[in-house]
Amino acid sequence: MKKRKGSSPKKIQGRQEIGNRFQKGMEVELTIEDMGEGGEGIGKKDGIIFFVKDAVIGDRISAKIMKMKKSYGYARLQQVLEPSPYRVTPRCSFCRQCGGCQLQALEYKKQLEFKENKVKNNLKRIGGFRLPEDIPGDCQEKAVHDIPVIHPIIGMDEPYFYRNKAQFPIGTDKDGKIVAGFYAARTHTIIPNRNCLLGVPANEKILDAVISFMEEYHVPAYQEETGTGLVRHVLIRCGFATGELMACLVINGISLPFAGKLVEKLQNIQGMASIVLNINEKNTNVILGEETIQLWGKPYITDYIGDIKYQISPLSFYQVNPVQTRKLYGMALEFAGLSGTETVWDLYCGIGTISLFLAQKAKQVYGVEVVAPAIADARKNAEINGITNAEFFVGRAEDVLPEFYERGTAGDGQAAGMLHPDVVVVDPPRKGCDRKCLETIAKMEPKRVIYVSCDSATLARDLKYLCWEGYEVREVGMADMFGQSVHVETCVLLGRK
């Protein structure tokens, strides 16, 4: 009988011994030597890697094995036997249950180091790039996948209370009491907490008023299991520069009984500028529906990033950390190198946040976004800022850009003028850019591409493609937009070789 590759008696015996040694339910003692992309601690025992949520690098811990694979396992933190020098006491008592702040037990300086390493590791592992520290000092020739400059990450002055948007699910506890908070990690069980330390203090006042109203007028909370009840979520937005507040109730119906009484409670909160209802009667995990009804005030709030004023509606995509957003967009503007003569395409433009920032220095900006209400907001934002050199199109970037390219190459005069932009900016969702979109960017041959990303793994994949299509990475910058979490924003400058 032909022996199968890799199945020698020694290897089989070794696996069996490991399997017998480590079983689900066993406790192991580990020293955490590294941290994974999800913020979990990584420790080794007898050659087996264990991933442990809530453990931080430098901890010595005991952990209970929850699941075993052939060469690695998952374990739950039981006790910190010797705390890491980087461990701090979490300010929020719910952080382990909630799962939204994966790094809150890690000192902030070390959080920034973790995020820098995360981006660098993805650039090396997925993109195949050589980083500045890996390039020999006597290297005379730059390779396709060399990155000459990586700037230190831009951290926050205050890594708490930075979110201008919060979405609180509303439900009931086992005693039938109305609760608001956040879902426990990987569940739809609500952890009652009206005072998330990442949000603004006004959130708690708004939730207190909403729940007081519901209790007083017997307005039922939504029950996900049965699809009954009325109030599903409370969405709160805050303009950091203006102090304006929006309270939006997402309801499982077309109207809210005693709505006037709710308005009476909410309008007395300092800064309240907009009270609206959002209709979502679908059996879905998507929070917002498509229809919004104005109850009081304006249908939007306003805020500024730099000198640009934005109107923000309940459905608008707007960066949640305006202080760091200004720094991130400032980096993108610097990378773009605009002098006033350039044509720019801004793909995945949302409500025009980056587009209008760039329009201050460019000759002409074209923005593309698939969400029609966002494009309506972008056009309105251009109007209120007196910006006339920004034009916006509704559609998927992977459809709109190739369409203009084909029209331009076929002799369409208007499209031909948009065919070879000086700069293309992309700020895609976590899944990254569509391949068709990247192909068209390469065909258009812009002098510079600015890639803003919230996921360094898909960023590395897309940069690798662009570098094989005639581009090179010239600079990489990072900004911490999401303190206490594992997420990081990256801004990359590519130029044509």
PyMOL commands that set and color helices and strands:
alter all, ss='L'
color gray80, all
select helices_A, chain A and resi 9-21+95-98+108-125+132-134+202-216+259-266+322-336+353-359+372-384+397-409+413-416+435-444+456-468
alter helices_A, ss='H'
color red, helices_A
select strands_A, chain A and resi 27-35+41-45+48-53+60-68+72-82+165-172+178-183+190-192+231-238+245-251+272-279+291-297+301-305+308-312+343-347+364-369+390-394+423-426+448-453+471-479+489-496
alter strands_A, ss='S'
color yellow, strands_A
deselect
rebuild
show_as cartoon
